């Protein structure tokens, strides 16, 4: 369900950004969009790949560690979904699965966002050349997006019944989820005029649909079609309720804690699955394992967000040069929020180490062999 939410949100915000900048900047927006995407995605994702590879070499047998290296190559090239589909990966269990399995939705998103700006640019060029009004441009964009979305959904229905693994990981069977978000981005002017009394209603219906998805969708349900329609619809309602202004009477989504988790969600997504799989290699399932996973995942996510993702995203060349000149000053005079993030990350990572060290199974005495005298070869043999 989380992956479906992610794809819809990605389609919505990417398309909204592209529609806003394409008409104003023309072809110049393409280079800037791709550069911003690279700066947004690649540094943090690459750092997690490197860290996961290093940890896999330490914790896994050679054969499994070598396989993780192959997985990392496909993930770096944003081809992880096709790679794991080919291996018939089972996304519902952590045992013996790749710690980089979670890169497959990111691969689908980047495949979509490589070609999608080109399509929007083509429609924009036609609209400018033929001097279309905004309403006609919006209708044309909606027709194109709707056609792509409908075709993908039909293909998802077909492949979900004949090849569930390829349907789950495939680009074309997931394209309709991105397209649904993109389609919602076309009438943002209309959505911004949604009455205030209707906004919380839409928002809570959407939350209800997401809650229903969590309880109804299981391993036996056909996925992504038709059951992914439920979380997709819920996500669309939640987004629509917040276009223009946030809905009232929605403390569930507007409180500071969830807002902060949303801010670090990309970093948390990158680190959570490697933490789950790598710790499973050295800890048995228990409350200590659960505590270690939660503490380590959030600790690493906070550190990754505040010290890698955010600085790289918003740093300009001039800012980097200035930071280099003022390194000593910046080393001891950092923002209060950054200090808090650093302390929080350190405390959470320490808590995960405590949970790892405190687990009872680490201190069970290993049974000692009992010998029954020398064998014919002159060496002791264990008692049977």
Secondary structure per residue as TSV (DSSP state, phi and psi in degrees):
chain	resnum	aa	ss	phi	psi
A	1	X	-	360.0	-39.5
A	2	X	H	-61.6	-35.0
A	3	X	H	-66.8	-38.7
A	4	X	H	-64.4	-41.7
A	5	X	H	-60.8	-45.5
A	6	X	H	-58.4	-44.8
A	7	X	H	-67.6	-41.1
A	8	X	H	-64.6	-45.5
A	9	X	H	-62.5	-42.0
A	10	X	H	-62.0	-44.3
A	11	X	H	-63.1	-39.0
A	12	X	H	-66.5	-55.3
A	13	X	H	-70.3	-36.5
A	14	X	H	-64.6	-44.4
A	15	X	H	-67.5	-39.5
A	16	X	H	-61.8	-42.4
A	17	X	H	-64.1	-44.1
A	18	X	H	-65.2	-42.5
A	19	X	H	-66.1	-31.8
A	20	X	H	-71.4	-37.3
A	21	X	H	-97.6	-22.8
A	22	X	H	-63.9	-48.1
A	23	X	H	-66.5	-33.5
A	24	X	H	-79.7	-37.0
A	25	X	H	-108.2	-11.2
A	26	X	T	66.4	-145.6
A	27	X	T	-67.4	-18.0
A	28	X	H	-63.3	-22.2
A	29	X	H	-71.2	-23.5
A	30	X	H	-62.2	-50.7
A	31	X	H	-62.0	-41.9
A	32	X	H	-66.6	-40.2
A	33	X	H	-63.4	-47.4
A	34	X	H	-64.5	-38.1
A	35	X	H	-65.0	-42.3
A	36	X	H	-66.8	-38.5
A	37	X	H	-63.4	-42.8
A	38	X	H	-62.3	-43.3
A	39	X	H	-69.1	-29.8
A	40	X	H	-76.1	-37.6
A	41	X	H	-100.7	-47.7
A	42	X	H	-69.4	-46.9
A	43	X	H	-58.7	-52.5
A	44	X	H	-65.6	-42.9
A	45	X	H	-63.8	-39.0
A	46	X	H	-68.2	-39.6
A	47	X	H	-62.9	-41.1
A	48	X	H	-66.6	-38.3
A	49	X	H	-59.0	-46.4
A	50	X	H	-64.1	-45.8
A	51	X	H	-63.4	-39.1
A	52	X	H	-67.7	-39.6
A	53	X	H	-61.3	-44.5
A	54	X	H	-63.0	-45.1
A	55	X	H	-65.5	-36.4
A	56	X	H	-64.8	-38.2
A	57	X	H	-62.4	-32.9
A	58	X	H	-80.1	-35.9
A	59	X	H	-103.3	-25.3
A	60	X	S	-102.2	156.3
A	61	X	-	-61.1	161.6
A	62	X	H	-57.2	-43.6
A	63	X	H	-63.3	-42.8
A	64	X	H	-70.5	-38.4
A	65	X	H	-63.2	-38.5
A	66	X	H	-64.0	-38.5
A	67	X	H	-65.3	-37.6
A	68	X	H	-62.3	-35.9
A	69	X	H	-62.0	-40.3
A	70	X	H	-65.4	-43.2
A	71	X	H	-58.8	-39.4
A	72	X	H	-65.0	-37.0
A	73	X	H	-63.5	-44.6
A	74	X	H	-66.7	-38.1
A	75	X	H	-65.2	-40.3
A	76	X	H	-64.5	-32.6
A	77	X	T	-88.1	5.2
A	78	X	T	57.4	43.7
A	79	X	-	-124.2	19.6
A	80	X	H	-63.9	-34.5
A	81	X	H	-65.1	-41.4
A	82	X	H	-69.4	-35.5
A	83	X	H	-63.5	-48.3
A	84	X	H	-73.6	-31.3
A	85	X	H	-62.9	-40.4
A	86	X	H	-64.5	-31.5
A	87	X	T	-87.8	2.6
A	88	X	T	54.5	47.6
A	89	X	-	-68.0	145.8
A	90	X	-	-103.2	110.8
A	91	X	T	-81.0	3.8
A	92	X	T	-100.0	-4.8
A	93	X	-	-135.6	146.6
A	94	X	-	-91.6	-18.7
A	95	X	T	-65.8	124.2
A	96	X	T	61.1	15.1
A	97	X	-	-90.8	160.7
A	98	X	-	-67.9	137.0
A	99	X	T	-70.1	-3.0
A	100	X	T	-111.4	14.2
A	101	X	T	-58.4	-33.1
A	102	X	T	-72.2	-1.5
A	103	X	H	-78.4	-7.1
A	104	X	H	-67.6	-40.4
A	105	X	H	-65.6	-33.9
A	106	X	H	-63.8	-36.1
A	107	X	H	-64.8	-43.0
A	108	X	H	-61.8	-43.3
A	109	X	H	-60.4	-45.6
A	110	X	H	-72.2	-32.3
A	111	X	H	-62.0	-43.6
A	112	X	H	-62.5	-45.8
A	113	X	H	-77.7	-6.5
A	114	X	H	-78.9	-40.5
A	115	X	H	-94.2	-27.8
A	116	X	H	-61.5	-43.3
A	117	X	H	-59.1	-33.2
A	118	X	H	-66.0	-39.2
A	119	X	H	-67.2	-44.0
A	120	X	H	-64.1	-39.8
A	121	X	H	-63.2	-41.7
A	122	X	H	-61.6	-45.2
A	123	X	H	-65.8	-37.0
A	124	X	H	-65.7	-41.7
A	125	X	H	-62.2	-42.7
A	126	X	H	-63.1	-42.8
A	127	X	H	-63.5	-40.1
A	128	X	H	-69.5	-43.1
A	129	X	H	-64.8	-38.4
A	130	X	T	-94.9	5.4
A	131	X	T	54.9	49.5
A	132	X	-	-70.8	148.0
A	133	X	-	-76.3	164.8
A	134	X	H	-60.3	-38.2
A	135	X	H	-63.7	-41.8
A	136	X	H	-68.2	-39.2
A	137	X	H	-61.5	-42.9
A	138	X	H	-63.2	-42.2
A	139	X	H	-64.5	-43.7
A	140	X	H	-63.1	-42.0
A	141	X	H	-64.0	-42.0
A	142	X	H	-64.8	-37.4
A	143	X	H	-64.9	-44.2
A	144	X	H	-64.5	-49.5
A	145	X	H	-63.0	-42.7
A	146	X	H	-62.7	-39.6
A	147	X	H	-64.3	-45.0
A	148	X	H	-63.3	-43.1
A	149	X	H	-63.7	-45.1
A	150	X	H	-64.1	-42.9
A	151	X	H	-62.7	-41.8
A	152	X	H	-65.1	-40.8
A	153	X	H	-64.5	-41.4
A	154	X	H	-60.7	-43.6
A	155	X	H	-65.5	-36.3
A	156	X	H	-64.3	-40.9
A	157	X	H	-60.0	-44.2
A	158	X	H	-66.0	-50.2
A	159	X	H	-73.6	-26.7
A	160	X	H	-63.1	-26.8
A	161	X	H	-90.7	-27.5
A	162	X	H	-104.6	-26.3
A	163	X	-	-149.9	79.4
A	164	X	H	-58.4	-36.4
A	165	X	H	-64.7	-48.0
A	166	X	H	-67.9	-32.0
A	167	X	H	-65.3	-37.7
A	168	X	H	-69.1	-44.3
A	169	X	H	-96.9	-10.9
A	170	X	-	-71.0	146.8
A	171	X	H	-67.0	-47.1
A	172	X	H	-73.5	-23.4
A	173	X	H	-84.5	-10.9
A	174	X	H	-108.3	-8.9
A	175	X	H	-60.5	-31.6
A	176	X	H	-66.8	-26.9
A	177	X	H	-70.8	-43.2
A	178	X	H	-63.4	-40.4
A	179	X	H	-64.5	-34.8
A	180	X	H	-62.5	-43.2
A	181	X	H	-65.3	-39.7
A	182	X	H	-64.5	-39.0
A	183	X	H	-64.6	-36.3
A	184	X	H	-67.5	-25.0
A	185	X	H	-76.6	-16.1
A	186	X	H	-73.8	-36.8
A	187	X	T	-102.2	40.9
A	188	X	H	-62.6	-28.9
A	189	X	H	-62.7	-39.6
A	190	X	H	-70.4	-43.2
A	191	X	H	-64.5	-31.9
A	192	X	T	-65.8	-16.8
A	193	X	T	-96.6	14.0
A	194	X	-	-60.7	132.1
A	195	X	-	-58.4	146.1
A	196	X	H	-62.2	-32.6
A	197	X	H	-70.5	-24.3
A	198	X	H	-84.7	-25.8
A	199	X	H	-59.8	-53.3
A	200	X	H	-62.4	-31.3
A	201	X	H	-64.3	-47.6
A	202	X	H	-60.7	-41.9
A	203	X	H	-63.3	-46.2
A	204	X	H	-70.9	-34.1
A	205	X	H	-63.2	-41.2
A	206	X	H	-63.1	-43.7
A	207	X	H	-61.9	-40.5
A	208	X	H	-61.5	-40.2
A	209	X	H	-64.4	-38.4
A	210	X	H	-67.6	-40.5
A	211	X	H	-63.8	-40.3
A	212	X	H	-63.7	-37.3
A	213	X	H	-60.9	-42.7
A	214	X	H	-62.5	-31.4
A	215	X	H	-92.5	-25.8
A	216	X	H	-94.4	-31.4
A	217	X	-	-84.7	127.0
A	218	X	-	-139.1	-172.9
A	219	X	T	-64.4	-25.4
A	220	X	T	-87.2	-9.5
A	221	X	S	-81.0	146.4
A	222	X	-	-70.1	123.8
A	223	X	T	-142.1	140.3
A	224	X	T	-83.5	-7.4
A	225	X	T	-121.7	133.2
A	226	X	T	-97.4	-6.8
A	227	X	T	-70.0	-23.0
A	228	X	H	-67.7	-15.1
A	229	X	H	-59.9	-31.2
A	230	X	H	-68.9	-53.7
A	231	X	H	-66.2	-30.9
A	232	X	H	-64.4	-45.5
A	233	X	H	-62.7	-42.2
A	234	X	H	-62.0	-42.2
A	235	X	H	-64.3	-41.7
A	236	X	H	-60.6	-40.3
A	237	X	H	-66.7	-41.2
A	238	X	H	-64.2	-43.1
A	239	X	H	-65.6	-46.1
A	240	X	H	-59.7	-35.2
A	241	X	H	-66.9	-22.9
A	242	X	T	-104.9	5.1
A	243	X	S	-72.1	125.9
A	244	X	S	93.6	-50.2
A	245	X	S	-160.8	156.3
A	246	X	-	-76.7	148.1
A	247	X	-	-73.8	147.9
A	248	X	S	-78.2	167.3
A	249	X	S	57.1	41.4
A	250	X	-	-133.9	65.4
A	251	X	H	-68.2	-21.3
A	252	X	H	-63.2	-40.2
A	253	X	H	-100.9	-9.7
A	254	X	H	-108.4	0.8
A	255	X	S	-74.5	160.3
A	256	X	H	-64.5	-36.4
A	257	X	H	-64.1	-49.8
A	258	X	H	-68.8	-33.0
A	259	X	H	-62.8	-40.4
A	260	X	H	-68.1	-41.3
A	261	X	H	-60.3	-37.9
A	262	X	H	-63.1	-36.7
A	263	X	H	-65.8	-36.8
A	264	X	T	-97.6	12.1
A	265	X	H	-60.6	-37.7
A	266	X	H	-64.5	-46.7
A	267	X	H	-64.3	-40.5
A	268	X	H	-64.3	-38.6
A	269	X	H	-64.3	-41.2
A	270	X	H	-63.8	-38.7
A	271	X	H	-95.5	-18.4
A	272	X	H	-66.5	-42.0
A	273	X	H	-73.0	-43.5
A	274	X	H	-57.3	-37.7
A	275	X	H	-63.3	-45.3
A	276	X	H	-59.9	-47.9
A	277	X	H	-74.9	-42.6
A	278	X	H	-68.9	-40.6
A	279	X	H	-67.9	-30.3
A	280	X	H	-63.4	-21.4
A	281	X	T	-76.7	-18.2
A	282	X	T	-124.5	-4.0
A	283	X	S	-133.3	143.4
A	284	X	-	-83.9	159.5
A	285	X	S	-64.2	122.5
A	286	X	S	-169.0	177.0
A	287	X	H	-65.7	-28.2
A	288	X	H	-69.1	-39.6
A	289	X	H	-62.9	-45.5
A	290	X	H	-60.7	-43.4
A	291	X	H	-65.4	-40.8
A	292	X	H	-64.7	-41.2
A	293	X	H	-62.0	-49.4
A	294	X	H	-61.8	-48.6
A	295	X	H	-65.4	-45.4
A	296	X	H	-68.4	-42.2
A	297	X	H	-62.5	-46.9
A	298	X	H	-69.9	-37.1
A	299	X	H	-62.6	-47.0
A	300	X	H	-66.2	-37.9
A	301	X	H	-64.8	-42.6
A	302	X	H	-61.9	-45.8
A	303	X	H	-63.6	-44.3
A	304	X	H	-63.4	-41.2
A	305	X	I	-66.9	-47.1
A	306	X	I	-82.8	-27.6
A	307	X	I	-111.4	-8.0
A	308	X	I	-127.3	-61.5
A	309	X	I	-62.1	-55.5
A	310	X	H	-64.2	-48.8
A	311	X	H	-58.9	-40.3
A	312	X	H	-69.6	-38.9
A	313	X	H	-64.0	-40.6
A	314	X	H	-107.5	2.3
A	315	X	-	-84.8	129.4
A	316	X	-	-94.8	170.6
A	317	X	H	-60.8	-42.3
A	318	X	H	-63.1	-39.4
A	319	X	H	-66.8	-37.8
A	320	X	H	-64.6	-43.3
A	321	X	H	-63.9	-41.0
A	322	X	H	-65.5	-39.9
A	323	X	H	-64.3	-35.8
A	324	X	H	-66.1	-39.5
A	325	X	H	-69.2	-35.4
A	326	X	T	-103.6	33.1
A	327	X	H	-59.7	-47.7
A	328	X	H	-62.9	-40.6
A	329	X	H	-65.0	-43.7
A	330	X	H	-70.9	-26.7
A	331	X	H	-64.4	-35.4
A	332	X	H	-108.4	-5.3
A	333	X	-	-128.6	74.7
A	334	X	-	-101.2	163.0
A	335	X	-	-64.1	151.2
A	336	X	H	-60.6	-40.8
A	337	X	H	-62.3	-36.6
A	338	X	H	-68.9	-38.5
A	339	X	H	-61.6	-44.7
A	340	X	H	-61.2	-43.5
A	341	X	H	-61.4	-42.3
A	342	X	H	-63.0	-43.7
A	343	X	H	-65.6	-43.2
A	344	X	H	-61.8	-44.2
A	345	X	H	-61.8	-43.1
A	346	X	H	-63.7	-42.6
A	347	X	H	-64.7	-41.8
A	348	X	H	-67.8	-41.3
A	349	X	H	-64.9	-39.5
A	350	X	H	-63.0	-41.8
A	351	X	H	-61.3	-37.3
A	352	X	H	-66.1	-36.7
A	353	X	H	-67.3	-38.0
A	354	X	H	-63.2	-44.5
A	355	X	H	-62.3	-37.7
A	356	X	H	-65.8	-43.3
A	357	X	H	-72.7	-27.9
A	358	X	H	-87.1	-4.1
A	359	X	-	-65.4	135.5
A	360	X	G	-63.2	-33.3
A	361	X	G	-66.7	-15.3
A	362	X	G	-74.6	-16.4
A	363	X	G	-118.3	16.0
A	364	X	-	-72.6	129.7
A	365	X	-	-68.1	131.4
A	366	X	-	-72.8	136.4
A	367	X	-	-64.3	133.8
A	368	X	-	-91.0	137.0
A	369	X	-	-67.6	139.8
A	370	X	-	-105.2	121.3
A	371	X	E	-93.4	150.3
A	372	X	E	-119.8	26.2
A	373	X	E	108.1	170.8
A	374	X	E	-70.6	148.2
A	375	X	-	-92.0	-177.5
A	376	X	T	-64.3	-26.2
A	377	X	T	-84.8	-3.7
A	378	X	S	88.7	12.7
A	379	X	S	-119.6	151.0
A	380	X	E	-68.5	144.5
A	381	X	E	-118.2	139.8
A	382	X	E	-67.0	147.7
A	383	X	-	-71.3	136.9
A	384	X	-	-95.1	360.0
